[in-house]
Amino acid sequence: MRPTPPAPSPVPRPVLRLVFGPLCLIALALGQPCPAAAPASAPASIQGPDLVVNGDFEQAGGSASAPFPGWTFFSWDGAAQAAPDREARPSGGTTVHLHGTAPGKAAIHQRLHLVPGRYRLSALAASWGLRPGRDNLGGRLLLELPGSRPAMVKLPQGDQDWTPVDLVFEVTKETDSTLYCFLYGPGDLWLDEVRLTALAPDDPSPTGVQPAAASREPLRFTPPLVAADLLLAGYCADPEQAARPHCRRLAAADRAALIPPRHPGPRVLAAFDPPRSIGDGAGHVDLTPGKGLPTDWSGYDYLDLQIRNPGARPVDGLVEIRDARTANYWSRVNWYTRFLPGEQRLRIPLQVFVGEKSVIKERRRLALDAITRLFISVSGAGQVQVMDARLTSDPPYRNDFARLLKLDGGTETSPVMGGFSPLTADLGYRPGRGYGFDPATRIPKSEDRRHPDNLLRDWLSIASGGLRFDLPDGDYGVWLMLEDPGYWEYVQNYDRRAVLAQGTEVYTDRMTPESLLARIFAHQHTEDLPGNDIWTRYIRGRYRPIEFQVRVTDGQLRLDFTAGAAKTFANTLSALLIWPMTEDRQARAFIEELWERLHEQYRNEYAEDREPSPAAAGATVAPAPGPIPELRVFHRHWGQDLKAADRPRPDESVARIEITLAQGELEPLTLDLYALAGLTLTAAELDLPGLRADPYQVRHKLTRTTDDGARYAMLPRLLDPLTLPLQLPAGQSRRLWFSVSPQADCPAGTHEGTLRLTLGDGRRLSLPVAATVRPWPLPVANQPFGWLGSVPVYTESAFPAALAAKRAADIAPALELVRRHGMTAFTGGIGGVLPTKGASGLAIDFSTLDAVLTQGAPFPFPPHSYGGLAPRGIGFERYQVGDTQHAFGAPYPEVLARVLAATRAHLAGADRLEPIYTVGDEPSGAGIAQSAALADALRAAGARSSVFTSITDAKSPAAALVGRVDQVFLTHHNAWALGQIRAADGQCGTYNLGGRYARGLYQYRLHRLGCRAGYFQFAFNATHVDPYYALDGREDDFAAAFPTDQPGVLIPTQDLARFGEAIDDYRYLQALETAIARGGDRPAATRAARWLDDLLNGLEVDHRALTAPPLDDQALDRMRAQAAAFIDELGGTR
């Protein structure tokens, strides 16, 4: 969600008529006279005087967000700056200079108060290299008029000297307004003499934009030489090139001064002899300038830490780096990692954003010339030793050469690949530079995806036009990358794109719905095992460069890009190499070296955890007795991961498998296999009369072990339908998983069966299996349990109909999958109602809401709107009260009430439950007040609201939501916070606690306390870009199920099954409570009630108590068995 600039509240008329009183205070504080304001007595007094405060910008100074008194600067999108410029006009004076490096939206703005009448808005504007951005505009003046169309006029773009702009418009009612001076495109825009005057009633000026006047004076602006201007320096030795403007300009410059310094050797920050121990009471390493820490780290690429972990298990660690601008957690570098057993080097890239690796709020990189602190600590249990800390640099390229042009496309703030020149959207072609974008080039967007490396992570998108390079005639090789790494749910897609060289098409590509789905599901069947080369699989295999040759005959190499209707993400240029074909062999060597360096960068930022498991540390596995000595069959608890490198423990041998379950219960039955030699499994058949058994094989996938993915491991995660033949590699373990449930007519009692395994050579192994079905059913949980989100998420695309059909086909299977695992509620869908203003009044499209709620009818509790079930277009997208006056012609409360009343009536007619509307997803700062205001509006409209947040004490910012939001779900919580919610007549629940204990038994403890809103887990499907690769986003490995290329076919995860088992723990206690109530005052009921009370009262209510749960899987199994025994003793549940 992008913030909006805060709008000052209206000022009472006696205080201010035209401008805000505080502006006078600002002016006085700066030693300036108060802005002129007309008396508030008579409307006629506004005729003549300028209503804009400081419209000539002569009063300058202040912060980056308020560079001029009377004006505020704000950037909604992109990278832009506003600053005073005292050189731009030959006549002198101060102007405002707006500079944007990428398409975006930024403005200086000012609040005004207007009365009815006609007005003239005028200004002087100039531009330099300003290209179109949003809405094909470079910039514009816009006066927002609530309830009416805004008054606006375009500003010059391209290269334009100082030019007057003039607009006459009418205001029909007294209003508070905002005047914006917008910058949309990349380039430079200057403004001066911004005036707003009221016209006399007899003024003859026509309404609208007035005829453009001639330029009044030239723009005085010479951009300074920067390192990027050296790109073509290698060609300036050519006699024909030396006479060209860019070479003449470079000849007069100090080239060495333009090149940032580089340090080839390491710089030791600290060396500890003996090594410094940290963690488990041993403290931490804390280096500051006062302790000898150098403050200037410029010219280095990495911070290297030499660490030794003397233990047998990984230890969680945190490295903090602070600079002079650090004020809080989000303005410092927080690098989370894991220290593996043994000695290791931890390498942290220094071209890094402050914040967390995957969560950035300040959008700025670490200030390497102003480092103030280095802090190394252990964030969990364990202890490690720090041996030294040093700064290091990448070595120079071995195969670089002067005439190789290397450009890294991206944003102003994103890192630039070492040895490359930055290519940003504002780099327009000029003879004095010798290269750049043609003035007609359209660049609608530039992005930094932060993955996978400094070269390929960021790009700029070229919708049309292209680049020009002043080069000698001859043949050239070109290598460029148009791959967008994507982020969140977005996967790069387009309908058509093409590259032209010298006007001739050299590359074209057309995408179809089928090819887009093939791209999304490219790794649908891939398994990631320890030691696999993840970079080659997911990065080198995906990022495929475009290469071609081009002949220059007129002194300029021209590269152009075209796209179809879906332009924004078609030509996302991240890297470009150009070289003369006379040096082709060295260029090819450089390209291979470049791939090596990108691979090394990836290994620095993403490292695999390959610690030995306890089971793998034992003796060599002996041959198995029986018909297949090369196959050890064993059984480990289904709640414990079986990793590929694990070996069977002696106590895990199994000759018979037994499970117990009730009607209405889905119980896992697992069998673990370890192959001493390579084997092929051709059959795995579980025969249990009267019970259904769905067979799966557990697949390993790359999984984050730190939230940001800096550390990852290959862990068992997916439950694939068992597909035979199944390879069993030598020295690896594999788990078979059967989901077992009694059929409707299955009688109580023990049912004997067999599990038969057959190998490719015909050998067979049979194991007896016994399933005991209890004589009573498990009840449906009496509170909501579910996942946040209910259906797979697909990217916005050039083929909306195809992906909408794919998503619609997934709805019913997705909801049935979670319901079968015990879930009683769901959230989200494919979109809520869509209100529009029709000719006869408010029109509402219920189709997407109906599509989800029809399939969700079996769930006993109402859904939540979180994840795609809220009304669209009226503020829920940003969790805030929206402006409905313009779109609907009525204030927000009225529109909301009408939309929800119509929705309520529609659902009542279909016997459907109205959603509970989510008003915040972990809101912070101003978002808390916005969530509260939306909750108030919902309550006034007769609907219920929910929010997901954390509260632990009265100082928690989200405590302000208690009493205003109907259902408050907490992750960080304690008994006090839950009590506060209940005391305010709210409903409390929890979310994202994780683990069997927290999601089952602990939930029953909270239910006993009166928390009835339930429990939700993030997220049913939070896949990012490639859903089967967890490092290109943040939350793929939280998912309950993964979509496939087949409509309606989903792959569940182990966590879905384990969440279902946690709910079964809850349901067993719920069944026991029912049996106790039926038992009255019988001694058995008294004993059972005392046991249940003692169990629940012994559980601490605090999220911190869940870090090390008091009951493990075996203890929870015993608890469930004891509850069942009491139920049997009491005669069942009905």
LINKAUR-V957182 format. One record per residue. N is the residue number from 1. RES is the residue in one small letter. PHI is phi as a letter, one per 40 degrees, with the letter a starting at -180 (NA if undefined). Layout:
BEGIN
n: <N/N>
res: <RES/RES>
phi: <PHI/PHI>
END
This chain:
BEGIN
n: <1/2/3/4/5/6/7/8/9/10/11/12/13/14/15/16/17/18/19/20/21/22/23/24/25/26/27/28/29/30/31/32/33/34/35/36/37/38/39/40/41/42/43/44/45/46/47/48/49/50/51/52/53/54/55/56/57/58/59/60/61/62/63/64/65/66/67/68/69/70/71/72/73/74/75/76/77/78/79/80/81/82/83/84/85/86/87/88/89/90/91/92/93/94/95/96/97/98/99/100/101/102/103/104/105/106/107/108/109/110/111/112/113/114/115/116/117/118/119/120/121/122/123/124/125/126/127/128/129/130/131/132/133/134/135/136/137/138/139/140/141/142/143/144/145/146/147/148/149/150/151/152/153/154/155/156/157/158/159/160/161/162/163/164/165/166/167/168/169/170/171/172/173/174/175/176/177/178/179/180/181/182/183/184/185/186/187/188/189/190/191/192/193/194/195/196/197/198/199/200/201/202/203/204/205/206/207/208/209/210/211/212/213/214/215/216/217/218/219/220/221/222/223/224/225/226/227/228/229/230/231/232/233/234/235/236/237/238/239/240/241/242/243/244/245/246/247/248/249/250/251/252/253/254/255/256/257/258/259/260/261/262/263/264/265/266/267/268/269/270/271/272/273/274/275/276/277/278/279/280/281/282/283/284/285/286/287/288/289/290/291/292/293/294/295/296/297/298/299/300/301/302/303/304/305/306/307/308/309/310/311/312/313/314/315/316/317/318/319/320/321/322/323/324/325/326/327/328/329/330/331/332/333/334/335/336/337/338/339/340/341/342/343/344/345/346/347/348/349/350/351/352/353/354/355/356/357/358/359/360/361/362/363/364/365/366/367/368/369/370/371/372/373/374/375/376/377/378/379/380/381/382/383/384/385/386/387/388/389/390/391/392/393/394/395/396/397/398/399/400/401/402/403/404/405/406/407/408/409/410/411/412/413/414/415/416/417/418/419/420/421/422/423/424/425/426/427/428/429/430/431/432/433/434/435/436/437/438/439/440/441/442/443/444/445/446/447/448/449/450/451/452/453/454/455/456/457/458/459/460/461/462/463/464/465/466/467/468/469/470/471/472/473/474/475/476/477/478/479/480/481/482/483/484/485/486/487/488/489/490/491/492/493/494/495/496/497/498/499/500/501/502/503/504/505/506/507/508/509/510/511/512/513/514/515/516/517/518/519/520/521/522/523/524/525/526/527/528/529/530/531/532/533/534/535/536/537/538/539/540/541/542/543/544/545/546/547/548/549/550/551/552/553/554/555/556/557/558/559/560/561/562/563/564/565/566/567/568/569/570/571/572/573/574/575/576/577/578/579/580/581/582/583/584/585/586/587/588/589/590/591/592/593/594/595/596/597/598/599/600/601/602/603/604/605/606/607/608/609/610/611/612/613/614/615/616/617/618/619/620/621/622/623/624/625/626/627/628/629/630/631/632/633/634/635/636/637/638/639/640/641/642/643/644/645/646/647/648/649/650/651/652/653/654/655/656/657/658/659/660/661/662/663/664/665/666/667/668/669/670/671/672/673/674/675/676/677/678/679/680/681/682/683/684/685/686/687/688/689/690/691/692/693/694/695/696/697/698/699/700/701/702/703/704/705/706/707/708/709/710/711/712/713/714/715/716/717/718/719/720/721/722/723/724/725/726/727/728/729/730/731/732/733/734/735/736/737/738/739/740/741/742/743/744/745/746/747/748/749/750/751/752/753/754/755/756/757/758/759/760/761/762/763/764/765/766/767/768/769/770/771/772/773/774/775/776/777/778/779/780/781/782/783/784/785/786/787/788/789/790/791/792/793/794/795/796/797/798/799/800/801/802/803/804/805/806/807/808/809/810/811/812/813/814/815/816/817/818/819/820/821/822/823/824/825/826/827/828/829/830/831/832/833/834/835/836/837/838/839/840/841/842/843/844/845/846/847/848/849/850/851/852/853/854/855/856/857/858/859/860/861/862/863/864/865/866/867/868/869/870/871/872/873/874/875/876/877/878/879/880/881/882/883/884/885/886/887/888/889/890/891/892/893/894/895/896/897/898/899/900/901/902/903/904/905/906/907/908/909/910/911/912/913/914/915/916/917/918/919/920/921/922/923/924/925/926/927/928/929/930/931/932/933/934/935/936/937/938/939/940/941/942/943/944/945/946/947/948/949/950/951/952/953/954/955/956/957/958/959/960/961/962/963/964/965/966/967/968/969/970/971/972/973/974/975/976/977/978/979/980/981/982/983/984/985/986/987/988/989/990/991/992/993/994/995/996/997/998/999/1000/1001/1002/1003/1004/1005/1006/1007/1008/1009/1010/1011/1012/1013/1014/1015/1016/1017/1018/1019/1020/1021/1022/1023/1024/1025/1026/1027/1028/1029/1030/1031/1032/1033/1034/1035/1036/1037/1038/1039/1040/1041/1042/1043/1044/1045/1046/1047/1048/1049/1050/1051/1052/1053/1054/1055/1056/1057/1058/1059/1060/1061/1062/1063/1064/1065/1066/1067/1068/1069/1070/1071/1072/1073/1074/1075/1076/1077/1078/1079/1080/1081/1082/1083/1084/1085/1086/1087/1088/1089/1090/1091/1092/1093/1094/1095/1096/1097/1098/1099/1100/1101/1102/1103/1104/1105/1106/1107/1108/1109/1110/1111/1112/1113/1114/1115/1116/1117/1118/1119/1120/1121/1122/1123/1124/1125/1126/1127/1128/1129/1130/1131/1132/1133/1134>
res: <m/r/p/t/p/p/a/p/s/p/v/p/r/p/v/l/r/l/v/f/g/p/l/c/l/i/a/l/a/l/g/q/p/c/p/a/a/a/p/a/s/a/p/a/s/i/q/g/p/d/l/v/v/n/g/d/f/e/q/a/g/g/s/a/s/a/p/f/p/g/w/t/f/f/s/w/d/g/a/a/q/a/a/p/d/r/e/a/r/p/s/g/g/t/t/v/h/l/h/g/t/a/p/g/k/a/a/i/h/q/r/l/h/l/v/p/g/r/y/r/l/s/a/l/a/a/s/w/g/l/r/p/g/r/d/n/l/g/g/r/l/l/l/e/l/p/g/s/r/p/a/m/v/k/l/p/q/g/d/q/d/w/t/p/v/d/l/v/f/e/v/t/k/e/t/d/s/t/l/y/c/f/l/y/g/p/g/d/l/w/l/d/e/v/r/l/t/a/l/a/p/d/d/p/s/p/t/g/v/q/p/a/a/a/s/r/e/p/l/r/f/t/p/p/l/v/a/a/d/l/l/l/a/g/y/c/a/d/p/e/q/a/a/r/p/h/c/r/r/l/a/a/a/d/r/a/a/l/i/p/p/r/h/p/g/p/r/v/l/a/a/f/d/p/p/r/s/i/g/d/g/a/g/h/v/d/l/t/p/g/k/g/l/p/t/d/w/s/g/y/d/y/l/d/l/q/i/r/n/p/g/a/r/p/v/d/g/l/v/e/i/r/d/a/r/t/a/n/y/w/s/r/v/n/w/y/t/r/f/l/p/g/e/q/r/l/r/i/p/l/q/v/f/v/g/e/k/s/v/i/k/e/r/r/r/l/a/l/d/a/i/t/r/l/f/i/s/v/s/g/a/g/q/v/q/v/m/d/a/r/l/t/s/d/p/p/y/r/n/d/f/a/r/l/l/k/l/d/g/g/t/e/t/s/p/v/m/g/g/f/s/p/l/t/a/d/l/g/y/r/p/g/r/g/y/g/f/d/p/a/t/r/i/p/k/s/e/d/r/r/h/p/d/n/l/l/r/d/w/l/s/i/a/s/g/g/l/r/f/d/l/p/d/g/d/y/g/v/w/l/m/l/e/d/p/g/y/w/e/y/v/q/n/y/d/r/r/a/v/l/a/q/g/t/e/v/y/t/d/r/m/t/p/e/s/l/l/a/r/i/f/a/h/q/h/t/e/d/l/p/g/n/d/i/w/t/r/y/i/r/g/r/y/r/p/i/e/f/q/v/r/v/t/d/g/q/l/r/l/d/f/t/a/g/a/a/k/t/f/a/n/t/l/s/a/l/l/i/w/p/m/t/e/d/r/q/a/r/a/f/i/e/e/l/w/e/r/l/h/e/q/y/r/n/e/y/a/e/d/r/e/p/s/p/a/a/a/g/a/t/v/a/p/a/p/g/p/i/p/e/l/r/v/f/h/r/h/w/g/q/d/l/k/a/a/d/r/p/r/p/d/e/s/v/a/r/i/e/i/t/l/a/q/g/e/l/e/p/l/t/l/d/l/y/a/l/a/g/l/t/l/t/a/a/e/l/d/l/p/g/l/r/a/d/p/y/q/v/r/h/k/l/t/r/t/t/d/d/g/a/r/y/a/m/l/p/r/l/l/d/p/l/t/l/p/l/q/l/p/a/g/q/s/r/r/l/w/f/s/v/s/p/q/a/d/c/p/a/g/t/h/e/g/t/l/r/l/t/l/g/d/g/r/r/l/s/l/p/v/a/a/t/v/r/p/w/p/l/p/v/a/n/q/p/f/g/w/l/g/s/v/p/v/y/t/e/s/a/f/p/a/a/l/a/a/k/r/a/a/d/i/a/p/a/l/e/l/v/r/r/h/g/m/t/a/f/t/g/g/i/g/g/v/l/p/t/k/g/a/s/g/l/a/i/d/f/s/t/l/d/a/v/l/t/q/g/a/p/f/p/f/p/p/h/s/y/g/g/l/a/p/r/g/i/g/f/e/r/y/q/v/g/d/t/q/h/a/f/g/a/p/y/p/e/v/l/a/r/v/l/a/a/t/r/a/h/l/a/g/a/d/r/l/e/p/i/y/t/v/g/d/e/p/s/g/a/g/i/a/q/s/a/a/l/a/d/a/l/r/a/a/g/a/r/s/s/v/f/t/s/i/t/d/a/k/s/p/a/a/a/l/v/g/r/v/d/q/v/f/l/t/h/h/n/a/w/a/l/g/q/i/r/a/a/d/g/q/c/g/t/y/n/l/g/g/r/y/a/r/g/l/y/q/y/r/l/h/r/l/g/c/r/a/g/y/f/q/f/a/f/n/a/t/h/v/d/p/y/y/a/l/d/g/r/e/d/d/f/a/a/a/f/p/t/d/q/p/g/v/l/i/p/t/q/d/l/a/r/f/g/e/a/i/d/d/y/r/y/l/q/a/l/e/t/a/i/a/r/g/g/d/r/p/a/a/t/r/a/a/r/w/l/d/d/l/l/n/g/l/e/v/d/h/r/a/l/t/a/p/p/l/d/d/q/a/l/d/r/m/r/a/q/a/a/a/f/i/d/e/l/g/g/t/r>
phi: <NA/c/c/b/c/c/b/d/c/d/b/d/d/c/c/a/b/b/b/c/d/d/c/c/c/c/c/c/c/c/g/b/c/c/c/c/b/c/d/c/c/b/d/c/c/c/c/h/c/c/c/c/c/f/c/c/g/c/c/b/h/h/c/c/c/a/c/b/d/g/b/b/b/a/b/c/a/g/b/a/b/b/a/c/b/b/b/c/b/d/c/g/g/b/b/c/b/b/b/b/c/a/d/a/a/a/a/c/a/a/c/b/b/b/b/d/i/b/b/b/b/b/a/b/b/a/a/a/g/c/b/c/b/c/f/g/b/c/a/a/c/a/b/c/b/d/g/b/c/c/c/a/a/c/b/c/b/g/b/a/c/c/b/c/b/a/b/b/a/b/b/c/a/c/a/c/b/b/c/b/b/c/b/b/c/c/h/b/b/b/b/a/f/c/b/b/b/c/c/c/d/c/c/c/d/c/c/h/c/c/d/c/c/c/d/c/a/c/c/b/a/b/c/c/c/b/d/c/c/c/d/c/d/c/c/c/c/c/d/c/c/d/c/c/d/c/c/c/c/c/c/c/b/c/c/c/c/c/c/d/c/b/b/c/c/c/b/c/c/a/b/b/b/c/d/c/c/b/g/f/g/c/g/a/c/b/b/b/d/c/b/g/c/c/c/b/b/d/g/b/b/a/b/b/b/c/b/b/b/c/c/b/b/c/b/c/b/a/b/b/b/b/b/c/c/c/b/a/d/c/b/b/c/b/b/c/a/b/c/c/d/g/c/a/b/c/b/b/c/c/c/b/c/c/h/b/d/b/b/b/b/c/f/a/c/d/c/c/c/a/c/b/a/b/b/b/a/c/c/b/c/h/a/b/b/c/c/a/b/a/c/b/b/c/c/c/c/c/b/c/a/c/c/c/c/b/b/b/c/i/c/c/c/c/c/b/d/d/g/b/c/c/b/b/c/c/c/c/c/a/d/c/b/g/a/i/c/d/d/c/c/b/b/c/a/b/a/b/c/g/a/b/a/c/c/c/c/b/a/b/c/b/c/a/g/i/b/b/b/c/b/c/c/i/c/b/c/b/b/a/b/b/c/c/c/g/a/f/c/c/b/d/a/a/c/a/a/a/b/b/b/f/g/b/c/b/a/a/a/b/b/b/d/c/c/c/c/c/c/c/b/d/b/d/b/c/b/b/b/d/g/c/c/c/c/c/c/b/b/c/c/c/c/b/c/b/b/a/b/a/b/b/b/b/g/a/c/b/b/b/b/b/a/c/c/c/c/c/b/c/b/c/c/b/a/a/b/b/a/c/c/c/b/c/c/c/c/c/c/c/c/c/c/c/c/c/c/c/c/c/d/c/c/c/c/b/b/c/c/b/c/c/c/d/c/c/c/c/c/d/c/c/d/c/c/h/c/b/c/c/b/c/b/a/b/b/d/c/c/b/c/b/c/d/c/c/b/c/c/d/c/b/c/b/b/a/b/b/b/b/a/b/c/g/b/b/b/c/b/b/b/b/b/b/c/c/a/c/b/b/c/b/a/a/b/b/b/b/d/g/b/c/b/c/c/b/b/c/b/c/b/d/b/c/b/b/d/c/g/c/b/a/a/c/b/c/a/c/b/c/d/d/b/b/c/b/c/b/c/c/g/b/b/a/b/c/b/b/c/b/a/c/c/d/c/c/c/c/h/c/b/c/a/a/b/b/b/b/c/c/c/g/c/b/b/b/b/c/b/b/b/c/c/c/c/a/c/c/c/c/d/c/a/c/b/a/b/c/g/b/b/d/b/b/c/c/a/c/b/c/c/c/c/c/c/c/c/c/c/c/c/c/c/c/c/c/c/c/c/c/c/g/c/b/a/a/b/g/i/b/h/c/c/b/c/b/c/c/c/b/h/c/b/b/c/c/c/c/c/c/d/c/c/c/c/c/d/c/c/c/b/c/c/b/c/d/g/h/b/c/d/c/g/b/h/c/c/b/f/a/c/c/c/b/c/c/c/b/g/a/c/d/d/c/c/c/c/c/c/c/c/c/c/c/c/c/c/c/c/b/f/b/c/c/c/c/c/c/b/a/b/f/c/a/f/c/c/c/c/c/c/c/c/c/c/c/c/c/c/c/c/g/b/b/b/a/a/b/a/b/a/b/a/c/c/c/d/c/d/c/c/c/g/b/c/c/b/b/b/b/b/c/a/a/c/c/c/c/c/c/c/c/c/c/g/c/b/b/a/b/a/f/c/g/g/c/c/c/c/b/d/c/c/c/c/c/c/c/c/h/c/b/c/h/b/b/b/c/a/d/a/b/c/b/f/c/c/b/b/c/b/c/a/b/b/d/c/c/c/c/a/b/c/b/c/c/d/g/b/b/b/c/b/d/c/c/c/c/c/d/c/c/c/c/d/d/c/c/c/c/c/c/c/c/c/c/c/c/c/f/c/c/d/c/c/c/c/c/c/c/c/c/c/c/c/c/c/c/c/c/c/a/c/c/c/c/c/b/d/c/b/c/d/c/c/c/c/c/c/c/c/c/c/c/c/c/c/d/c/c/g/g/b/a>
END
